[in-house]
């Protein structure tokens, strides 16, 4: 089992995990996945800032120019294309000790009795679909 989430959807997935009413070991497994996704968000944020700095106009000292908390981007179209690709990159969690908590969280998503609506319903569906059975995983139908 593994999970694949595109960069732009990481926070949405964390929000869904935060709303799951779980207790005991299932809550611990959810927290492990949440913590791993938070680590990934921190990495994405750092890399996003780096891309903004690289695509910004620079001052006399070589520092990126920032106006009203926004980077002064040189070529906005090129930058948008770079960011579009960056946001579509996937975070993949698989292997090792993650197998136990991934299976547990997926089962929790299947069992949860929360009525989702609107954006949360879409985010819930995205998170559930992000779980992928890999070779060697026992199929649910067995």
N, C-alpha and C positions, 0 to 999 in steps of 0.2 A: 504494500500500500504506500502511496505517496500523495502529496498534495502539491498542486501547481496553482499559483496565484500571481496575476500580473501586478506589477508595482503599483499602479494607480488604484487597485482594489484592496490593497492591504488594510487600510484603515477601516473600510467598510466591513471587511471580514472580522476584524477585531471587535467592532461595534456589535456584530451579531453574536460573537462568542460571549461578550460581556452580558448579553441579555438572556443567555441560556440559564434557566433555573436548575442548577445542578448541585448535588451534595456529594460528600465523601470522595472516593477515588475518581469518579467522573469529573468532579470539580477540579481536582488536582491535575488530571490529564488536560482539561480545558485550559487551565492556567499555564501548563507547560507549552502548549501550542501558542497561546496568546503571547507569552514571553518571547518565544522564538520569532513570532511575527513582529513584535515591537522592535526586536534587534534588527530585523530586516528593514523596518521603516526608518530607523536611525541611519542605517547604511544608505538607503535610498535618498534620504534628506541630505546627507553629506555629499553624495554624488551629484544630486540635483544642483546644490550650491556650487560645486566645482564646475559643472557644465555652464551655469550662468556666468561665473567668473571668466571662463574661457571665451565665451561669446560676447563679452561686454567690451565697450570702449574703455580705454584706460586713461588715467590721469598722467601727469608728468612723472610721477614716481612709479608708474606701472601698476597701480592699484585699480581695480574695477570701479567705474563711476556708478554711484548709486544716487538716484533722485527720488525723493519721497518714498523711501524704502523699496524701490524697484531698481533693478539693474538696468543700465543704459545699454541695451543689446544692439550690436553692430548691424547684423542682418537678421531681421525678425523672422523672415520666411525660412531661412536656413535653420535658425534656432528652433522654430516650431517643429520642423521635420525631425531634428535631432531629439527633441523632447517627446515627440509622438512615439518614436521608436523606443526611447528609454522607458516610457511609461508602459509599453506593451511587453517589455522584458518580464520573464517569469521568475518568481522565487519558487524553488523546488525543495521540498522537505521530504526526504526518504531515508531509508536505511537505518542501521544502528538501533538505538533505544527509541527512536521516534515511532517505530511500528506499533508499539503498545498504545501510546497516547493517540496516534492517528486513528487507529481502529476504534478506540473508545469514543473519541469525539465524533466520528462519523456515526456510530451507533446512537450517540446522544442526539445528534441532529435528526436521525430517523425517528427517535422515540419522543422527542419534545412535543409538548402540547401547547405551544404558543401560537396564537393567531397573528400571523404577519400580514401587513398590508403595505401598499405603496412601495416606496424605495426599499424598506426593510424586507419586503417579500422578495424583491429582485435580488437583494444582497444575500438573503438566506439561500435562495436557489443557486446563486453563483458559488457560494461557499460549499454547498453540498456537492455541486457538480465538479468542484475543484479536486475532490478526492478521487484518486484513480487506483484501481486494482492493478497490481503488477504481477508478473510471472511468479508463481509459487504461492500467491495469496489464495486462501480458500475462498471459493465463490460462495455467495450467500445462499445459492440454491442447493448446495450440497448438504 
